[in-house]
């Protein structure tokens, strides 16, 4: 049973919104495209895993996607788990990789090298990553006074076209690397050697703790990539030809290029603002972003989205929901 569904990572949504609005020929455009492609591939890999997770008995396993839990009481640091499989007898942490090409796991430098189209790239060893996450989760159990159960960690390679090679002395760590199609059998092997430890009440308590302490990762992408507000194109995009800005005429958005008309094209622009800036916004600021002259018009558009301002009238702000 899925207890925490997978959603698109906020960073992926933010990168998409910024790439759509970044001025042409910006110096960061190439870097952002590479990052967007990397996060998109990772997300597709996690989605591909769902097919193989369905082989597990939904009455015996609880599944949590994209968990981000605190490493300390002060919640200063966090650790993230791509997928957590919880059973009454044990727990399995999955680090999901969706990489094509030749993958070489190097024990000497604790790294994974990917060779594709004659180009070499290096990544931190994912086995080390997921084992570190397992250590953090074990400490999290202790800190929250939860019953201890056996914890296992696996790196799941979801791209069937990758070719895997291990360095000669990679050793026992190799057992932590599997193809996605072998996931259900591996998990069932764990089930065969363990007796039930957690009662239904324990599982319910643990589920509540996991969901309550999960903290969504919400990075400031503008700051991360040193992008200024003035580097972004404002206005409402045409839903048909993607021209910007559309013109507001008698409660309708009209494209200045293809003459497409829309009643709700502003919703995407407001969502873009929420994703990119993630801050309470005044009517006046949002009007500038959407190229609207009338404050009443802006107020009505926000009201139609069930958004109301808070604070004193002359400085009221809207908290825009992040998609």
N, C-alpha and C positions, 0 to 999 in steps of 0.2 A: 504494500500500500504506500502510495506516495504521500508523505507528510509535508514536504516542502517542495512544491513544483519548481521547475526551472523557469527562469525568465531571462530575457536578454540582458547582459551586463550593462549597467548604467554607462560605463565608459564607452562601450560600443555605440550606444545611442547618442552620447555626447559627441563622439568623433564624427558620426554620420551627420549630425546637425551642423557642426562647425565646418566640415568639408563642403557642405552644400552652400555655406554662406561666406566662406573665405574668399577674399578678393583674388582675382586672377593673378597668376604668376607670383603668388606669395612664396617667400623663401621656405616656409615650413610645410608647403603643400605636399611635397614628396614624402617627407617624414611622416606626416599624418596619414597619408595613403597606405604606407607600409604598416603602420600601427593598426589602422582599420582592417587591413587584410589579415594581419596576424590574429587580432581578436575575433574576426569573423570566422576564420578557420578553426580556432579553438572552440567557438560556440557551436559550429557545425559538427565538430567531433563529439561534443557532449550530447548533442541532439541525436547523433548516430548511435550513441550508447543505449538510448531508450529501447531500441529494437531488441537488444540482448538482455536488458534488465527485465523484459517481459517474460523471459524464461524462468524467472524466479517466482515461487509461490507467493502471491500477494498477501495471503493470510499469515505467512510466516516471517515476512521481512518488511521493515519500514525503511523508506528511502527518502533521503534529504539531499536536495541538490543545492550547490553553491552556498555552503554554510560559511559564515565568517564570525568567529568567536573570539572573545578577549583572551589574551595570554596572561593578563595580570588583573588584580582586583581594581586597580585604578583605571582600567580600560584604556591604557595608553598605547598598547600594542595588540595586534590581532593576528590570527592565522586563518587561512582559508582552505576549505576542503571542497574539491570539485563535486564529489558525491560520497555520501556516507550511507552504508547499508547496515541497518541495525537488526539484530536477531536476539532472541531471548538468551542465547548462549554466547554470543560474540558480536564484534563490530568489525566492519571492513571499510577502510578509507581508500578511495580511488583517486589517483591523479590521472587525468585523461589527456592524452596527446593525439592530435590529429595531424601527423607529419608524413609527407610523402618523401621519396628519395631514399638514399642509403643512410641508415642510422648506425653509428658506431658508439658503443658504450665503453668509455675509457676509464678504467679503474685508477690509473696513475694520477690523472688530473681531475678526477671527480667531475667529468663532463660528458655530454653527449654531443657528437659531431654529426651534422647532417650535410650530406653532399647531394646537390641537385643541380642538374644542368651545368656541371663543372664548377659550381660555386660551393665553397665550404662555409658553414655556419656552426658556431658552438653555442650550447645551452648548458645550464647547470644540470647535473645528473638528476633526472626526475625521481630515481629511486631514493636518493638522499633527501630530496624534497619531501616526499610522502612519508619517509621514516621520521623526519623532523616534525611533520604535522602530527604523526602518531604520538610522538613524545609530548607535544603540546596538548593533545586531546587527553592523554593519560593524566597530565597535571590538572587539566580542567575538571576531570572526574573527581580527583582528590579535593580540589578547591571547593567543589560544589557538594561534597559529602555524598557522592553517588556510589552505588555498589560497583566494584571493579569487575570488569569482564575482559576476556582475551581480546586484544586489538590486533588486527592484521592490516597490512598496507600493500597496495598493488598499483603498478603503473599499467594502464590499459591503453594499448595502441589501437586506435579505431580506423586508421587508414590501411586498408588491405594491401595497398601498393607499396608500402614501405618495406625495405629490405634490411633486416636486423643483423648486426654483427657485434659480438662481444670481445673485448680485449682478453688475452689469454688467462689473466689472473682475476677476472671479474668475480669469480667465486660464487658464494651462496646468494649474493644479491640478484643473480640471474633469475632466481625463482620468483622474484617480485615483478617480473616483466611478463605480461601476457597479451595475446591478441583479444580483441573484444569478443570474438566468437567462443573463447574459452572461459569467459567470466562466470557463467552460471555453474559450470562443472567445478570450477575452483572454489566458489562459495559453498557449494554443496559438499565438497570435500571437508571444509572447515566444520560444517554442520554435523558431519558424521563422527567427529572426534570430540564433541563437546556436549555436556549435559546442560539442561536449562538452569540459568542462574537468576534471570530477571522474571519476576511475576508480571502479570498484566498491569498491576498497579505501578510497579517499578518502571515499566516501559512507558506508561502514561506520564509519569513524573519526569522521566528523562526527555521525552518528546517535548513536554512543556518547557523545560529548561533550555533545550536546544533552540526552540523557536523564539523564546523570550529573549535570549542573550544574543541571537543573531543580529548583526549590525551590517546593513547594506553598505557596500563600498561606494562612496560618492566623491570621486576625485574632482578637484578644480582643474579642468583640462586647459583652460586659458592660461593659468599660472604655470602648469606643468610644461607647456610648450612655448611659453613666453609670447602669447598672442594678445594683441591689444584689441579693445572694443572697436576701435576705428578700422581694424583690419577686416571687419565683418560687414557683409552686404545686408542691409535692412530691407524691410518691405514684405509684402505677401506674394508668395510664388503662385503662378498659374498652375492649377492641377493638371492641365492638358499639355502645355508646351514648356512649362517650367520657367517662363519669362517672369522677371521681377523688376519693378513692383507692379502689382495690379492696382487699378484705380477704383475707389469707392464711389458708386453712383446709385442713389435711391435704394439703399439697403441691399445692394448687390455689388459683388466684386467683378470688375470687367478687365480682361487682359488687353493691354495696349498693343499686343502683337497679333494674337489669333482671334481676338474678340470673344473668347470663351467667357461664360458667365458662371458665377458660383455664389451660393448663399453662405457657405461655411469655409471658404478657403483660409480665413483668418485663424482657424483652429490650429493648423499646422504651424503657423508663425508664432502663435502664443506658446505652443508646446516647445518650439525651438528656443524661445526665450527662456522658458523654465529649465530646459536641459542645459543650456550654455551658461546661464548666469546663476540659476538656483538661489534666488534671493527675493524677498518681498519687493514689489514694484509699485510705483505710483501710476495713476491713470495717465499722467502727462508723459512719463517715460515710455510707457507701452504705446502711447499714441505716436510718438516719434519713431518707434521701432516698426510699427505697422503703417506709417504714413497716413494717419487719420487726423483731421483737423478738429473735429468735434469731440469734446469731453463726454457729452451725453451719448453720442454714438458709441464711444469706447466703453462707457459704463453699461450700456444696453447689451453690447456683445459679451461682456464678461458675465453679466447677469444671466444671459441665455445659456451660459456654461455652468450655471449655479455657483458662481464665484462672487463673493461679497467682500468689501474692504473691511479692514479693522484699524482702529486708531482714530484720533481726532480728525474731523472733516477736512481741514486744510492740509493735513499730512497723511491722510489715510493710505494704506498700502494693501495690495492683494498678494496673498501667498498662492502662487500658481502651482497646481499639482504636477509632479513629474510623471510623464507617461509611464 
